[in-house]
Amino acid sequence: MAAEIIDGKAFAAQLREKVGALAADFAAKAGRKAGLAVVLVGDDPASQVYVGSKGKATLAANMASFEHRLPESTSEGDLLALVERLNADPAVDGILVQLPLPDHIDEQAVIAAIDPDKDVDGFHVANAGRLAVGQSGFVPCTPLGCMMLLTDRLGDLSGLNAVVIGRSNIVGKPMAQLLLDANATVTIAHSRTKDLADVVRRADIVVAAVGRAEMIRADWIKPGATVIDVGINRLAPEPGANKGRLVGDVAFDEVREVAGAITPVPGGVGPMTIAVLLRNTLVAAHRNAGIALPEGTI
Ligand SMILES: Nc1nc(=O)c2c([nH]1)NC[C@@H]1CN(c3ccc(C(=O)N[C@@H](CCC(=O)O)C(=O)O)cc3)C=[N+]21
């Protein structure tokens, strides 16, 4: 039996709809819109596209969008000064500095400068620490989006074997913590893991976040497992084409024959990332304005 395809795009659209309605309520109560500032340094074409789609999604969700596109040559000092201004700006509830930054800028220093209560990416150590010890804070958008897809499909995750492949601060580590909080039995696998295929074969839940195109094969997957593919890799263009295809870290066409459910790339986790960013911004706005967000709504 072929796997169910988990429609992240549709799920994300529903979440954006809910956030948009709550953001309209917020604006009525607060007398201002929730605001998201997105900062992009340099002119990487992929980053330009993401920042553009974040801006559009923000406006569509009844929030204010503040875009700051700075040249590649921007100094670390100038970027830090902008972050300070955004921290102090009462119209800005959430701040996202698009990564990666140019090599001459220390990413950790920039993330550390963001007010943790405006850190809607959940990258600041204060938020990483809150997640680690079970306090409420901002959770990185991609892993939180993956959890929403998993709980929607599986309900209670208690006792399930989850294998997270990848140990980044942005996806792998927070993903493992969220799964652990949901009472899954969690393994974090990575490039040095021995017998990776055997480790993955024990998983009821596989979250692939390695950044290697189509690395996870059908014979690694336990029949019926739920497979969440975080990877977004662009293949080399076919002869005659100017852009290569987007593929995940999972060999989709073969894994779908074995898995119980699988996210596609594109149309899986990626759209969830942006929807959760808006959700986190809505939460930030309520906290900053001292307005309660109706419990259990998002
Ligand atoms: N501070 C920061 N926060 C981020 O969240 C962040 C970042 N920096 N830097 C870059 C990555 C990448 N990222 C994506 C968001 C949405 C899609 C997305 O919606 N993808 C679509 C299609 C993409 C396409 O067609 O090119 C999909 O998967 O269906 C992808 C990638 C957020 N990132």
The ligand as a Gaussian input file, in Angstrom:
#p B3LYP/6-31G(d) Opt

LIG

1 1
 N       16.280000      33.133000      10.292000
 C       15.825000      32.234000       9.417000
 N       14.665000      31.585000       9.650000
 C       14.182000      30.682000       8.759000
 O       13.102000      30.076000       8.979000
 C       14.929000      30.427000       7.567000
 C       16.136000      31.127000       7.393000
 N       16.571000      32.000000       8.334000
 N       16.888000      30.918000       6.290000
 C       16.443000      30.051000       5.216000
 C       15.553000      28.959000       5.743000
 C       14.750000      28.263000       4.687000
 N       13.371000      28.512000       5.038000
 C       12.298000      28.069000       4.261000
 C       11.002000      28.493000       4.466000
 C        9.968000      28.101000       3.639000
 C       10.209000      27.259000       2.576000
 C        9.113000      26.874000       1.671000
 O        7.991000      27.318000       1.816000
 N        9.375000      26.029000       0.669000
 C        8.387000      25.603000      -0.304000
 C        8.831000      25.790000      -1.745000
 C       10.129000      26.478000      -1.969000
 C       10.500000      26.662000      -3.420000
 O        9.721000      26.326000      -4.329000
 O       11.616000      27.172000      -3.630000
 C        8.070000      24.113000      -0.115000
 O        8.909000      23.406000       0.476000
 O        7.043000      23.691000      -0.585000
 C       11.480000      26.813000       2.374000
 C       12.517000      27.200000       3.210000
 C       13.303000      29.267000       6.149000
 N       14.529000      29.535000       6.605000

